[in-house]
Amino acid sequence: MDWSIAHGLAVKPPSSFVSASQDPLGVLATPAPVTLFPSLFPQRCFKEALAIQESYNELYSAIARDEDWLKSIVEE
């Protein structure tokens, strides 16, 4: 658990799952699910991901640069 938290492999439970009274300091976390064994992944899906990767990177970059828009979305 300590290694997972130290290396960013922990997630906080949603507020709908753990109330503020149960975690008043907001420190609860659980290890993210991981596996030590490779999982099968369809080659078709991998190729599809490769095909859209450049467009996805451009979209991600554009969103990250538009701070006003991003702020408005986060505030919603």
PDB file with SEQRES, HELIX, SHEET and CRYST1 records, atoms N, CA, C and O in Angstrom:
SEQRES   1 A   76  MET ASP TRP SER ILE ALA HIS GLY LEU ALA VAL LYS PRO          
SEQRES   2 A   76  PRO SER SER PHE VAL SER ALA SER GLN ASP PRO LEU GLY          
SEQRES   3 A   76  VAL LEU ALA THR PRO ALA PRO VAL THR LEU PHE PRO SER          
SEQRES   4 A   76  LEU PHE PRO GLN ARG CYS PHE LYS GLU ALA LEU ALA ILE          
SEQRES   5 A   76  GLN GLU SER TYR ASN GLU LEU TYR SER ALA ILE ALA ARG          
SEQRES   6 A   76  ASP GLU ASP TRP LEU LYS SER ILE VAL GLU GLU                  
HELIX    1 AA1 ASP A    2  ALA A    6  1                                   5    
HELIX    2 AA2 GLN A   43  ARG A   65  1                                  23    
HELIX    3 AA3 GLU A   67  GLU A   75  1                                   9    
SHEET    1 AA1 2 ALA A  10  VAL A  11  0                                        
SHEET    2 AA1 2 THR A  30  PRO A  31 -1                                        
CRYST1    1.000    1.000    1.000  90.00  90.00  90.00 P 1           1          
ATOM      1  N   MET A   1       0.822  -1.184   0.000  1.00  0.00           N  
ATOM      2  CA  MET A   1       0.000   0.000   0.000  1.00  0.00           C  
ATOM      3  C   MET A   1       0.872   1.257   0.000  1.00  0.00           C  
ATOM      4  O   MET A   1       0.625   2.178  -0.778  1.00  0.00           O  
ATOM      5  N   ASP A   2       1.874   1.302   0.851  1.00  0.00           N  
ATOM      6  CA  ASP A   2       2.743   2.479   0.906  1.00  0.00           C  
ATOM      7  C   ASP A   2       3.430   2.725  -0.432  1.00  0.00           C  
ATOM      8  O   ASP A   2       3.529   3.867  -0.881  1.00  0.00           O  
ATOM      9  N   TRP A   3       3.906   1.648  -1.072  1.00  0.00           N  
ATOM     10  CA  TRP A   3       4.567   1.793  -2.364  1.00  0.00           C  
ATOM     11  C   TRP A   3       3.588   2.342  -3.389  1.00  0.00           C  
ATOM     12  O   TRP A   3       3.945   3.214  -4.180  1.00  0.00           O  
ATOM     13  N   SER A   4       2.354   1.841  -3.384  1.00  0.00           N  
ATOM     14  CA  SER A   4       1.339   2.308  -4.334  1.00  0.00           C  
ATOM     15  C   SER A   4       1.070   3.796  -4.165  1.00  0.00           C  
ATOM     16  O   SER A   4       0.994   4.525  -5.154  1.00  0.00           O  
ATOM     17  N   ILE A   5       0.928   4.248  -2.951  1.00  0.00           N  
ATOM     18  CA  ILE A   5       0.672   5.670  -2.700  1.00  0.00           C  
ATOM     19  C   ILE A   5       1.876   6.500  -3.111  1.00  0.00           C  
ATOM     20  O   ILE A   5       1.719   7.543  -3.746  1.00  0.00           O  
ATOM     21  N   ALA A   6       3.075   6.055  -2.759  1.00  0.00           N  
ATOM     22  CA  ALA A   6       4.293   6.807  -3.072  1.00  0.00           C  
ATOM     23  C   ALA A   6       4.538   6.918  -4.569  1.00  0.00           C  
ATOM     24  O   ALA A   6       5.200   7.853  -5.019  1.00  0.00           O  
ATOM     25  N   HIS A   7       4.012   5.974  -5.347  1.00  0.00           N  
ATOM     26  CA  HIS A   7       4.253   5.966  -6.783  1.00  0.00           C  
ATOM     27  C   HIS A   7       3.017   6.309  -7.601  1.00  0.00           C  
ATOM     28  O   HIS A   7       2.963   6.023  -8.797  1.00  0.00           O  
ATOM     29  N   GLY A   8       2.029   6.919  -6.966  1.00  0.00           N  
ATOM     30  CA  GLY A   8       0.858   7.396  -7.692  1.00  0.00           C  
ATOM     31  C   GLY A   8      -0.101   6.313  -8.135  1.00  0.00           C  
ATOM     32  O   GLY A   8      -0.871   6.520  -9.073  1.00  0.00           O  
ATOM     33  N   LEU A   9      -0.073   5.164  -7.486  1.00  0.00           N  
ATOM     34  CA  LEU A   9      -0.973   4.085  -7.864  1.00  0.00           C  
ATOM     35  C   LEU A   9      -2.108   3.919  -6.863  1.00  0.00           C  
ATOM     36  O   LEU A   9      -2.579   2.805  -6.629  1.00  0.00           O  
ATOM     37  N   ALA A  10      -2.542   5.014  -6.281  1.00  0.00           N  
ATOM     38  CA  ALA A  10      -3.651   4.978  -5.335  1.00  0.00           C  
ATOM     39  C   ALA A  10      -4.739   5.924  -5.822  1.00  0.00           C  
ATOM     40  O   ALA A  10      -4.461   6.932  -6.473  1.00  0.00           O  
ATOM     41  N   VAL A  11      -5.969   5.588  -5.501  1.00  0.00           N  
ATOM     42  CA  VAL A  11      -7.103   6.435  -5.871  1.00  0.00           C  
ATOM     43  C   VAL A  11      -7.933   6.740  -4.631  1.00  0.00           C  
ATOM     44  O   VAL A  11      -8.024   5.932  -3.707  1.00  0.00           O  
ATOM     45  N   LYS A  12      -8.532   7.921  -4.633  1.00  0.00           N  
ATOM     46  CA  LYS A  12      -9.397   8.302  -3.522  1.00  0.00           C  
ATOM     47  C   LYS A  12     -10.813   7.828  -3.821  1.00  0.00           C  
ATOM     48  O   LYS A  12     -11.266   7.928  -4.961  1.00  0.00           O  
ATOM     49  N   PRO A  13     -11.511   7.319  -2.827  1.00  0.00           N  
ATOM     50  CA  PRO A  13     -12.888   6.897  -3.071  1.00  0.00           C  
ATOM     51  C   PRO A  13     -13.783   8.111  -3.316  1.00  0.00           C  
ATOM     52  O   PRO A  13     -13.549   9.173  -2.741  1.00  0.00           O  
ATOM     53  N   PRO A  14     -14.798   7.969  -4.156  1.00  0.00           N  
ATOM     54  CA  PRO A  14     -15.696   9.094  -4.421  1.00  0.00           C  
ATOM     55  C   PRO A  14     -16.488   9.469  -3.174  1.00  0.00           C  
ATOM     56  O   PRO A  14     -16.729   8.631  -2.304  1.00  0.00           O  
ATOM     57  N   SER A  15     -16.889  10.733  -3.096  1.00  0.00           N  
ATOM     58  CA  SER A  15     -17.634  11.203  -1.921  1.00  0.00           C  
ATOM     59  C   SER A  15     -18.972  10.490  -1.782  1.00  0.00           C  
ATOM     60  O   SER A  15     -19.525  10.439  -0.683  1.00  0.00           O  
ATOM     61  N   SER A  16     -19.500   9.943  -2.858  1.00  0.00           N  
ATOM     62  CA  SER A  16     -20.755   9.193  -2.771  1.00  0.00           C  
ATOM     63  C   SER A  16     -20.545   7.836  -2.091  1.00  0.00           C  
ATOM     64  O   SER A  16     -21.508   7.200  -1.661  1.00  0.00           O  
ATOM     65  N   PHE A  17     -19.291   7.397  -1.994  1.00  0.00           N  
ATOM     66  CA  PHE A  17     -18.971   6.109  -1.382  1.00  0.00           C  
ATOM     67  C   PHE A  17     -18.527   6.270   0.068  1.00  0.00           C  
ATOM     68  O   PHE A  17     -18.864   5.448   0.920  1.00  0.00           O  
ATOM     69  N   VAL A  18     -17.780   7.319   0.344  1.00  0.00           N  
ATOM     70  CA  VAL A  18     -17.275   7.585   1.698  1.00  0.00           C  
ATOM     71  C   VAL A  18     -17.696   8.998   2.080  1.00  0.00           C  
ATOM     72  O   VAL A  18     -17.298   9.967   1.433  1.00  0.00           O  
ATOM     73  N   SER A  19     -18.498   9.112   3.125  1.00  0.00           N  
ATOM     74  CA  SER A  19     -18.988  10.426   3.535  1.00  0.00           C  
ATOM     75  C   SER A  19     -17.888  11.234   4.222  1.00  0.00           C  
ATOM     76  O   SER A  19     -16.884  10.689   4.679  1.00  0.00           O  
ATOM     77  N   ALA A  20     -18.104  12.533   4.281  1.00  0.00           N  
ATOM     78  CA  ALA A  20     -17.132  13.421   4.922  1.00  0.00           C  
ATOM     79  C   ALA A  20     -16.975  13.085   6.405  1.00  0.00           C  
ATOM     80  O   ALA A  20     -15.902  13.283   6.974  1.00  0.00           O  
ATOM     81  N   SER A  21     -18.037  12.580   7.033  1.00  0.00           N  
ATOM     82  CA  SER A  21     -17.928  12.224   8.460  1.00  0.00           C  
ATOM     83  C   SER A  21     -17.029  10.997   8.654  1.00  0.00           C  
ATOM     84  O   SER A  21     -16.397  10.850   9.700  1.00  0.00           O  
ATOM     85  N   GLN A  22     -16.973  10.128   7.658  1.00  0.00           N  
ATOM     86  CA  GLN A  22     -16.113   8.949   7.750  1.00  0.00           C  
ATOM     87  C   GLN A  22     -14.659   9.277   7.432  1.00  0.00           C  
ATOM     88  O   GLN A  22     -13.745   8.593   7.893  1.00  0.00           O  
ATOM     89  N   ASP A  23     -14.453  10.325   6.644  1.00  0.00           N  
ATOM     90  CA  ASP A  23     -13.093  10.723   6.235  1.00  0.00           C  
ATOM     91  C   ASP A  23     -12.983  12.246   6.293  1.00  0.00           C  
ATOM     92  O   ASP A  23     -12.840  12.893   5.256  1.00  0.00           O  
ATOM     93  N   PRO A  24     -13.049  12.829   7.505  1.00  0.00           N  
ATOM     94  CA  PRO A  24     -13.084  14.294   7.609  1.00  0.00           C  
ATOM     95  C   PRO A  24     -11.849  14.997   7.046  1.00  0.00           C  
ATOM     96  O   PRO A  24     -11.939  16.154   6.636  1.00  0.00           O  
ATOM     97  N   LEU A  25     -10.721  14.335   7.018  1.00  0.00           N  
ATOM     98  CA  LEU A  25      -9.505  14.960   6.507  1.00  0.00           C  
ATOM     99  C   LEU A  25      -9.264  14.639   5.033  1.00  0.00           C  
ATOM    100  O   LEU A  25      -8.314  15.153   4.442  1.00  0.00           O  
ATOM    101  N   GLY A  26     -10.099  13.807   4.437  1.00  0.00           N  
ATOM    102  CA  GLY A  26      -9.955  13.459   3.029  1.00  0.00           C  
ATOM    103  C   GLY A  26      -8.671  12.713   2.705  1.00  0.00           C  
ATOM    104  O   GLY A  26      -8.036  12.964   1.680  1.00  0.00           O  
ATOM    105  N   VAL A  27      -8.293  11.791   3.588  1.00  0.00           N  
ATOM    106  CA  VAL A  27      -7.017  11.097   3.397  1.00  0.00           C  
ATOM    107  C   VAL A  27      -7.157   9.635   2.989  1.00  0.00           C  
ATOM    108  O   VAL A  27      -6.153   8.969   2.735  1.00  0.00           O  
ATOM    109  N   LEU A  28      -8.376   9.129   2.923  1.00  0.00           N  
ATOM    110  CA  LEU A  28      -8.549   7.734   2.547  1.00  0.00           C  
ATOM    111  C   LEU A  28      -8.146   7.505   1.095  1.00  0.00           C  
ATOM    112  O   LEU A  28      -8.429   8.326   0.223  1.00  0.00           O  
ATOM    113  N   ALA A  29      -7.489   6.389   0.851  1.00  0.00           N  
ATOM    114  CA  ALA A  29      -7.094   6.009  -0.502  1.00  0.00           C  
ATOM    115  C   ALA A  29      -7.031   4.493  -0.574  1.00  0.00           C  
ATOM    116  O   ALA A  29      -6.899   3.809   0.441  1.00  0.00           O  
ATOM    117  N   THR A  30      -7.126   3.995  -1.768  1.00  0.00           N  
ATOM    118  CA  THR A  30      -7.027   2.559  -1.984  1.00  0.00           C  
ATOM    119  C   THR A  30      -6.101   2.309  -3.171  1.00  0.00           C  
ATOM    120  O   THR A  30      -6.049   3.126  -4.090  1.00  0.00           O  
ATOM    121  N   PRO A  31      -5.384   1.216  -3.167  1.00  0.00           N  
ATOM    122  CA  PRO A  31      -4.501   0.952  -4.308  1.00  0.00           C  
ATOM    123  C   PRO A  31      -5.311   0.784  -5.595  1.00  0.00           C  
ATOM    124  O   PRO A  31      -6.379   0.172  -5.593  1.00  0.00           O  
ATOM    125  N   ALA A  32      -4.797   1.326  -6.675  1.00  0.00           N  
ATOM    126  CA  ALA A  32      -5.429   1.128  -7.976  1.00  0.00           C  
ATOM    127  C   ALA A  32      -5.238  -0.329  -8.378  1.00  0.00           C  
ATOM    128  O   ALA A  32      -4.203  -0.927  -8.085  1.00  0.00           O  
ATOM    129  N   PRO A  33      -6.229  -0.897  -9.044  1.00  0.00           N  
ATOM    130  CA  PRO A  33      -6.067  -2.307  -9.430  1.00  0.00           C  
ATOM    131  C   PRO A  33      -4.967  -2.485 -10.473  1.00  0.00           C  
ATOM    132  O   PRO A  33      -4.932  -1.794 -11.491  1.00  0.00           O  
ATOM    133  N   VAL A  34      -4.089  -3.411 -10.196  1.00  0.00           N  
ATOM    134  CA  VAL A  34      -2.999  -3.725 -11.123  1.00  0.00           C  
ATOM    135  C   VAL A  34      -2.861  -5.238 -11.215  1.00  0.00           C  
ATOM    136  O   VAL A  34      -3.389  -5.972 -10.380  1.00  0.00           O  
ATOM    137  N   THR A  35      -2.159  -5.687 -12.220  1.00  0.00           N  
ATOM    138  CA  THR A  35      -1.896  -7.108 -12.369  1.00  0.00           C  
ATOM    139  C   THR A  35      -0.419  -7.310 -12.684  1.00  0.00           C  
ATOM    140  O   THR A  35       0.220  -6.449 -13.289  1.00  0.00           O  
ATOM    141  N   LEU A  36       0.109  -8.438 -12.274  1.00  0.00           N  
ATOM    142  CA  LEU A  36       1.498  -8.751 -12.554  1.00  0.00           C  
ATOM    143  C   LEU A  36       1.650  -9.526 -13.849  1.00  0.00           C  
ATOM    144  O   LEU A  36       2.764  -9.759 -14.318  1.00  0.00           O  
ATOM    145  N   PHE A  37       0.525  -9.922 -14.425  1.00  0.00           N  
ATOM    146  CA  PHE A  37       0.547 -10.716 -15.634  1.00  0.00           C  
ATOM    147  C   PHE A  37      -0.024  -9.924 -16.796  1.00  0.00           C  
ATOM    148  O   PHE A  37      -0.973  -9.162 -16.607  1.00  0.00           O  
ATOM    149  N   PRO A  38       0.521 -10.078 -17.979  1.00  0.00           N  
ATOM    150  CA  PRO A  38      -0.014  -9.359 -19.137  1.00  0.00           C  
ATOM    151  C   PRO A  38      -1.446  -9.800 -19.431  1.00  0.00           C  
ATOM    152  O   PRO A  38      -1.808 -10.961 -19.243  1.00  0.00           O  
ATOM    153  N   SER A  39      -2.241  -8.856 -19.891  1.00  0.00           N  
ATOM    154  CA  SER A  39      -3.610  -9.150 -20.276  1.00  0.00           C  
ATOM    155  C   SER A  39      -3.711  -9.154 -21.793  1.00  0.00           C  
ATOM    156  O   SER A  39      -3.079  -8.347 -22.476  1.00  0.00           O  
ATOM    157  N   LEU A  40      -4.500 -10.055 -22.296  1.00  0.00           N  
ATOM    158  CA  LEU A  40      -4.713 -10.090 -23.739  1.00  0.00           C  
ATOM    159  C   LEU A  40      -5.430  -8.824 -24.175  1.00  0.00           C  
ATOM    160  O   LEU A  40      -6.336  -8.346 -23.492  1.00  0.00           O  
ATOM    161  N   PHE A  41      -5.024  -8.290 -25.303  1.00  0.00           N  
ATOM    162  CA  PHE A  41      -5.619  -7.068 -25.836  1.00  0.00           C  
ATOM    163  C   PHE A  41      -5.768  -7.265 -27.335  1.00  0.00           C  
ATOM    164  O   PHE A  41      -4.782  -7.565 -28.010  1.00  0.00           O  
ATOM    165  N   PRO A  42      -6.967  -7.107 -27.876  1.00  0.00           N  
ATOM    166  CA  PRO A  42      -7.168  -7.372 -29.303  1.00  0.00           C  
ATOM    167  C   PRO A  42      -6.290  -6.479 -30.183  1.00  0.00           C  
ATOM    168  O   PRO A  42      -6.227  -5.266 -29.981  1.00  0.00           O  
ATOM    169  N   GLN A  43      -5.623  -7.081 -31.149  1.00  0.00           N  
ATOM    170  CA  GLN A  43      -4.747  -6.337 -32.049  1.00  0.00           C  
ATOM    171  C   GLN A  43      -5.523  -5.270 -32.811  1.00  0.00           C  
ATOM    172  O   GLN A  43      -4.998  -4.186 -33.066  1.00  0.00           O  
ATOM    173  N   ARG A  44      -6.763  -5.568 -33.175  1.00  0.00           N  
ATOM    174  CA  ARG A  44      -7.600  -4.606 -33.891  1.00  0.00           C  
ATOM    175  C   ARG A  44      -7.774  -3.330 -33.069  1.00  0.00           C  
ATOM    176  O   ARG A  44      -7.689  -2.225 -33.603  1.00  0.00           O  
ATOM    177  N   CYS A  45      -8.014  -3.486 -31.789  1.00  0.00           N  
ATOM    178  CA  CYS A  45      -8.185  -2.323 -30.908  1.00  0.00           C  
ATOM    179  C   CYS A  45      -6.875  -1.540 -30.783  1.00  0.00           C  
ATOM    180  O   CYS A  45      -6.882  -0.309 -30.779  1.00  0.00           O  
ATOM    181  N   PHE A  46      -5.766  -2.248 -30.684  1.00  0.00           N  
ATOM    182  CA  PHE A  46      -4.470  -1.588 -30.593  1.00  0.00           C  
ATOM    183  C   PHE A  46      -4.200  -0.761 -31.847  1.00  0.00           C  
ATOM    184  O   PHE A  46      -3.758   0.385 -31.752  1.00  0.00           O  
ATOM    185  N   LYS A  47      -4.463  -1.336 -33.017  1.00  0.00           N  
ATOM    186  CA  LYS A  47      -4.248  -0.614 -34.273  1.00  0.00           C  
ATOM    187  C   LYS A  47      -5.177   0.591 -34.385  1.00  0.00           C  
ATOM    188  O   LYS A  47      -4.784   1.634 -34.907  1.00  0.00           O  
ATOM    189  N   GLU A  48      -6.405   0.449 -33.898  1.00  0.00           N  
ATOM    190  CA  GLU A  48      -7.342   1.573 -33.910  1.00  0.00           C  
ATOM    191  C   GLU A  48      -6.830   2.705 -33.015  1.00  0.00           C  
ATOM    192  O   GLU A  48      -6.917   3.878 -33.377  1.00  0.00           O  
ATOM    193  N   ALA A  49      -6.301   2.346 -31.854  1.00  0.00           N  
ATOM    194  CA  ALA A  49      -5.743   3.351 -30.949  1.00  0.00           C  
ATOM    195  C   ALA A  49      -4.558   4.066 -31.585  1.00  0.00           C  
ATOM    196  O   ALA A  49      -4.424   5.283 -31.462  1.00  0.00           O  
ATOM    197  N   LEU A  50      -3.706   3.317 -32.260  1.00  0.00           N  
ATOM    198  CA  LEU A  50      -2.568   3.936 -32.949  1.00  0.00           C  
ATOM    199  C   LEU A  50      -3.038   4.903 -34.035  1.00  0.00           C  
ATOM    200  O   LEU A  50      -2.436   5.957 -34.240  1.00  0.00           O  
ATOM    201  N   ALA A  51      -4.108   4.540 -34.723  1.00  0.00           N  
ATOM    202  CA  ALA A  51      -4.608   5.358 -35.828  1.00  0.00           C  
ATOM    203  C   ALA A  51      -5.138   6.710 -35.351  1.00  0.00           C  
ATOM    204  O   ALA A  51      -5.049   7.701 -36.075  1.00  0.00           O  
ATOM    205  N   ILE A  52      -5.688   6.755 -34.140  1.00  0.00           N  
ATOM    206  CA  ILE A  52      -6.251   8.024 -33.656  1.00  0.00           C  
ATOM    207  C   ILE A  52      -5.334   8.764 -32.697  1.00  0.00           C  
ATOM    208  O   ILE A  52      -5.680   9.849 -32.231  1.00  0.00           O  
ATOM    209  N   GLN A  53      -4.175   8.202 -32.395  1.00  0.00           N  
ATOM    210  CA  GLN A  53      -3.298   8.782 -31.377  1.00  0.00           C  
ATOM    211  C   GLN A  53      -2.878  10.212 -31.684  1.00  0.00           C  
ATOM    212  O   GLN A  53      -2.900  11.054 -30.786  1.00  0.00           O  
ATOM    213  N   GLU A  54      -2.499  10.513 -32.917  1.00  0.00           N  
ATOM    214  CA  GLU A  54      -2.038  11.861 -33.245  1.00  0.00           C  
ATOM    215  C   GLU A  54      -3.166  12.878 -33.075  1.00  0.00           C  
ATOM    216  O   GLU A  54      -2.945  13.963 -32.537  1.00  0.00           O  
ATOM    217  N   SER A  55      -4.365  12.538 -33.525  1.00  0.00           N  
ATOM    218  CA  SER A  55      -5.511  13.442 -33.365  1.00  0.00           C  
ATOM    219  C   SER A  55      -5.835  13.637 -31.887  1.00  0.00           C  
ATOM    220  O   SER A  55      -6.141  14.748 -31.455  1.00  0.00           O  
ATOM    221  N   TYR A  56      -5.766  12.557 -31.117  1.00  0.00           N  
ATOM    222  CA  TYR A  56      -6.031  12.642 -29.683  1.00  0.00           C  
ATOM    223  C   TYR A  56      -5.005  13.545 -29.001  1.00  0.00           C  
ATOM    224  O   TYR A  56      -5.368  14.361 -28.155  1.00  0.00           O  
ATOM    225  N   ASN A  57      -3.730  13.409 -29.361  1.00  0.00           N  
ATOM    226  CA  ASN A  57      -2.686  14.257 -28.779  1.00  0.00           C  
ATOM    227  C   ASN A  57      -2.932  15.726 -29.082  1.00  0.00           C  
ATOM    228  O   ASN A  57      -2.751  16.578 -28.213  1.00  0.00           O  
ATOM    229  N   GLU A  58      -3.344  16.028 -30.310  1.00  0.00           N  
ATOM    230  CA  GLU A  58      -3.634  17.412 -30.682  1.00  0.00           C  
ATOM    231  C   GLU A  58      -4.814  17.957 -29.886  1.00  0.00           C  
ATOM    232  O   GLU A  58      -4.774  19.094 -29.415  1.00  0.00           O  
ATOM    233  N   LEU A  59      -5.863  17.154 -29.735  1.00  0.00           N  
ATOM    234  CA  LEU A  59      -7.024  17.573 -28.945  1.00  0.00           C  
ATOM    235  C   LEU A  59      -6.630  17.811 -27.489  1.00  0.00           C  
ATOM    236  O   LEU A  59      -6.994  18.832 -26.906  1.00  0.00           O  
ATOM    237  N   TYR A  60      -5.899  16.888 -26.913  1.00  0.00           N  
ATOM    238  CA  TYR A  60      -5.454  16.990 -25.520  1.00  0.00           C  
ATOM    239  C   TYR A  60      -4.631  18.260 -25.317  1.00  0.00           C  
ATOM    240  O   TYR A  60      -4.813  18.975 -24.332  1.00  0.00           O  
ATOM    241  N   SER A  61      -3.729  18.534 -26.253  1.00  0.00           N  
ATOM    242  CA  SER A  61      -2.880  19.716 -26.166  1.00  0.00           C  
ATOM    243  C   SER A  61      -3.706  20.993 -26.279  1.00  0.00           C  
ATOM    244  O   SER A  61      -3.473  21.951 -25.541  1.00  0.00           O  
ATOM    245  N   ALA A  62      -4.666  21.010 -27.196  1.00  0.00           N  
ATOM    246  CA  ALA A  62      -5.517  22.195 -27.368  1.00  0.00           C  
ATOM    247  C   ALA A  62      -6.332  22.470 -26.107  1.00  0.00           C  
ATOM    248  O   ALA A  62      -6.486  23.621 -25.701  1.00  0.00           O  
ATOM    249  N   ILE A  63      -6.846  21.425 -25.499  1.00  0.00           N  
ATOM    250  CA  ILE A  63      -7.624  21.586 -24.257  1.00  0.00           C  
ATOM    251  C   ILE A  63      -6.724  22.132 -23.149  1.00  0.00           C  
ATOM    252  O   ILE A  63      -7.118  23.047 -22.426  1.00  0.00           O  
ATOM    253  N   ALA A  64      -5.531  21.582 -23.012  1.00  0.00           N  
ATOM    254  CA  ALA A  64      -4.617  22.011 -21.959  1.00  0.00           C  
ATOM    255  C   ALA A  64      -4.182  23.463 -22.131  1.00  0.00           C  
ATOM    256  O   ALA A  64      -3.912  24.146 -21.142  1.00  0.00           O  
ATOM    257  N   ARG A  65      -4.110  23.942 -23.368  1.00  0.00           N  
ATOM    258  CA  ARG A  65      -3.694  25.332 -23.618  1.00  0.00           C  
ATOM    259  C   ARG A  65      -4.818  26.338 -23.424  1.00  0.00           C  
ATOM    260  O   ARG A  65      -4.550  27.518 -23.199  1.00  0.00           O  
ATOM    261  N   ASP A  66      -6.071  25.899 -23.506  1.00  0.00           N  
ATOM    262  CA  ASP A  66      -7.209  26.811 -23.391  1.00  0.00           C  
ATOM    263  C   ASP A  66      -7.665  26.873 -21.929  1.00  0.00           C  
ATOM    264  O   ASP A  66      -8.653  26.247 -21.544  1.00  0.00           O  
ATOM    265  N   GLU A  67      -6.930  27.631 -21.137  1.00  0.00           N  
ATOM    266  CA  GLU A  67      -7.179  27.658 -19.700  1.00  0.00           C  
ATOM    267  C   GLU A  67      -8.559  28.210 -19.354  1.00  0.00           C  
ATOM    268  O   GLU A  67      -9.200  27.717 -18.425  1.00  0.00           O  
ATOM    269  N   ASP A  68      -9.025  29.217 -20.077  1.00  0.00           N  
ATOM    270  CA  ASP A  68     -10.354  29.782 -19.784  1.00  0.00           C  
ATOM    271  C   ASP A  68     -11.454  28.737 -19.980  1.00  0.00           C  
ATOM    272  O   ASP A  68     -12.333  28.585 -19.132  1.00  0.00           O  
ATOM    273  N   TRP A  69     -11.398  28.020 -21.105  1.00  0.00           N  
ATOM    274  CA  TRP A  69     -12.397  26.997 -21.378  1.00  0.00           C  
ATOM    275  C   TRP A  69     -12.315  25.876 -20.357  1.00  0.00           C  
ATOM    276  O   TRP A  69     -13.338  25.417 -19.848  1.00  0.00           O  
ATOM    277  N   LEU A  70     -11.107  25.435 -20.057  1.00  0.00           N  
ATOM    278  CA  LEU A  70     -10.910  24.360 -19.101  1.00  0.00           C  
ATOM    279  C   LEU A  70     -11.441  24.736 -17.724  1.00  0.00           C  
ATOM    280  O   LEU A  70     -12.077  23.926 -17.049  1.00  0.00           O  
ATOM    281  N   LYS A  71     -11.175  25.969 -17.317  1.00  0.00           N  
ATOM    282  CA  LYS A  71     -11.656  26.438 -16.030  1.00  0.00           C  
ATOM    283  C   LYS A  71     -13.182  26.435 -15.985  1.00  0.00           C  
ATOM    284  O   LYS A  71     -13.778  26.037 -14.984  1.00  0.00           O  
ATOM    285  N   SER A  72     -13.815  26.880 -17.077  1.00  0.00           N  
ATOM    286  CA  SER A  72     -15.281  26.917 -17.102  1.00  0.00           C  
ATOM    287  C   SER A  72     -15.874  25.509 -17.023  1.00  0.00           C  
ATOM    288  O   SER A  72     -16.909  25.307 -16.388  1.00  0.00           O  
ATOM    289  N   ILE A  73     -15.228  24.546 -17.658  1.00  0.00           N  
ATOM    290  CA  ILE A  73     -15.715  23.164 -17.614  1.00  0.00           C  
ATOM    291  C   ILE A  73     -15.557  22.580 -16.216  1.00  0.00           C  
ATOM    292  O   ILE A  73     -16.453  21.902 -15.714  1.00  0.00           O  
ATOM    293  N   VAL A  74     -14.428  22.843 -15.599  1.00  0.00           N  
ATOM    294  CA  VAL A  74     -14.177  22.301 -14.258  1.00  0.00           C  
ATOM    295  C   VAL A  74     -15.158  22.917 -13.254  1.00  0.00           C  
ATOM    296  O   VAL A  74     -15.605  22.236 -12.331  1.00  0.00           O  
ATOM    297  N   GLU A  75     -15.490  24.180 -13.425  1.00  0.00           N  
ATOM    298  CA  GLU A  75     -16.405  24.839 -12.493  1.00  0.00           C  
ATOM    299  C   GLU A  75     -17.837  24.348 -12.630  1.00  0.00           C  
ATOM    300  O   GLU A  75     -18.622  24.486 -11.692  1.00  0.00           O  
ATOM    301  N   GLU A  76     -18.197  23.777 -13.780  1.00  0.00           N  
ATOM    302  CA  GLU A  76     -19.561  23.259 -13.967  1.00  0.00           C  
ATOM    303  C   GLU A  76     -19.830  22.147 -13.058  1.00  0.00           C  
ATOM    304  O   GLU A  76     -20.927  21.588 -13.075  1.00  0.00           O  
TER     305      GLU A  76                                                      
END                                                                             
